[in-house]
Amino acid sequence: MSLVGVRAWFVGLPPWRRRLALVVCGAAGALAMPPLYLFPLLIVAFVGLFWALDAAPGVRRAFAVGWWWGVGHYAVGLYWISAALLVDPQKFAWLIPFAVVGFSVGMALFPAMVGLCARLWRPTGPAAQLIWMAALWGAFEWVRSWAFTGFPWNLIGTIWAFSDAMIQPAAWIGTYGLGMITVLAATAPAIYGFSRRRRADRTVAFVAWLGLAALGLAGWLRLDLAHIRFFDGVHLRLVQPNIPQRLKWVRGLRNGHVLEQVAMSRRPPPPGTPPPTAVIWAETAVPYFLDGDPVVRAEVARAAPPGGVLITGAVRTAIGKDGKRRVWNSLEAIDRAGRIVATYDKTHLVPFGEYVPFRGILPIEKITAGQEDFSAGTGLRTLRMSGIPPVGPLICYEVIFPDRVTDPTDRPAWLLNITNDSWYGRTSGPYQHLVSARMRAVEEGLAMVRVANTGISAIIDPYGRVRHHLALGRAGVIDGRLPRGVGAVPLYARYGNAVVLAIFLAMVGVSGVLSRRVKV
């Protein structure tokens, strides 16, 4: 059967079957994401979405098309959130159907808005509509980064993380821009489902594929010309203890967890490897209030190398001017004498994980340990401490936000992401999180060091390549050198989402020109 026949069959399905088909298309698109990378399914997903939007008779129907597609896409792509609710199943397992279904339904509003806007202004001709839909997709991925506190997880551009060359364009156009070009190319075969194909339609499809191939070639050339340099005298040790989340805060085990990580930190380096100048632990690796417990702090300080620091995640507390106690999810650096020499408080908190929105209305507890909500930090910072270059700290999912990972007034020399992905077990979540860290490294042109409790810990160079890693579910340490950033600040790091806006406006302009020509 030709694509013309496939399209006729697809748009001619009875309403309930069409909705089911859209859910399946969205789910297929999710399987193209990390860690499976089944790229051909992305073509199926977006071709189906485009045909359904083209056949939708009005704005409300187009909104519904995008919504049904989004339900399938996010239910499959983000299923791993249910694993966090199984850490304490007696308290939270009952929330799984509400969390997975509710989250998918809510996230589906973004592709639904793509459908709605695709119909509010409907260019004439498949080629113009194709470009308009791809531009809208990039725009609403950006909206997703800040709406409802923001959650830009599994951006379409991340499907290329299996290829070091194909993620290099993120240095120039960001992950959002790479996603727009990807959606355009993946949807282009939809053109051949129309019996009447104008020359402009075929040309746009060809240019979309050619453009994607050109980006890949440019990425390959960038890597071919790349020369990695390292900071002199800087040697890192990353500690991955692989402590299950259900045991992490058990009162009788907490001290043993700390001692285990101290012992791992003090192991002799492999033959021929210099001793570390900095040791790094994961998010909340210390299950105590370090700032108020000198005994624990002295014990933890034994992990700091002579003349260097231990960087660890810990919960921090203080009494505010209003007399109320506040709690932060923090990164703290401790020297060998037990002094806290640098602190960063997590700025972007996870709703329901670290605080409960509308706490006075919703009768639920936050998922993380403790009764109190975490407070947000004052913003991104660059930390300076002995033995290492200036670093931009990121805690947990702060690394998923393009153009929001460095202090714009004080650019760091490298990035550090500490996280605790043990909440998500052996699901796709930790792999997807790692890919986000790799994309930020490419966008910023800076090395990214990722330290995770249960994995995947890694040293990532400024081209997004993983140079050292510890697999998910393993205990161990990584000893490695710290790569320097690329020579010149990448275009995306310099201008941020202004680059994405320029691409969006260019695509809208081309769509408008093609639409007017068809009318004539």
Secondary structure, 3 states (H helix, E strand, C coil): CCHHHHHHHHHCCCHHHHHHHHHHHHHHHHHCCCCCCCHHHHHHHHHHHHHHHHHCCCHHHHHHHHHHHHHHHHHHHCCCHHHHHCCCHHHHHHHHHHHHHHHHHHHCHHHHHHHHHHHHCCCCCHHHHHHHHHHHHHHHHHHHCCHHHCCCCCCHHHHHHHCCCCCCCHHHHHHHHHHHHHHHHHHHHHHHHCCCCCHHHHHHHHHHHHHHHHHHHHHHHHHHCCCCCEEEEEEEEEEECCCCHHHHCCCCCHHHHHHHHHHHHCCCCCCCCCCCCEEECCCCCECCCHHHCHHHHHHHHCCCCCCCEEEEEEEEEEECCCCCEEEEEEEEEEECCCCEEEEEECCCCCECCCECCCCCCCCCCCCCCCCCCCCCCCCCCCEEECCEEEEEEEEHHHHHCCCCCCCCCCCCCEEEEEECHHHHCCCCHHHHHHHHHHHHHHHHCCCEEEEECCCCEEEECCCCCEEEEECCCCCEEEEEEEECCCCCCCHHHHHCCHHHHHHHHHHHHHHHHHHHHHHC
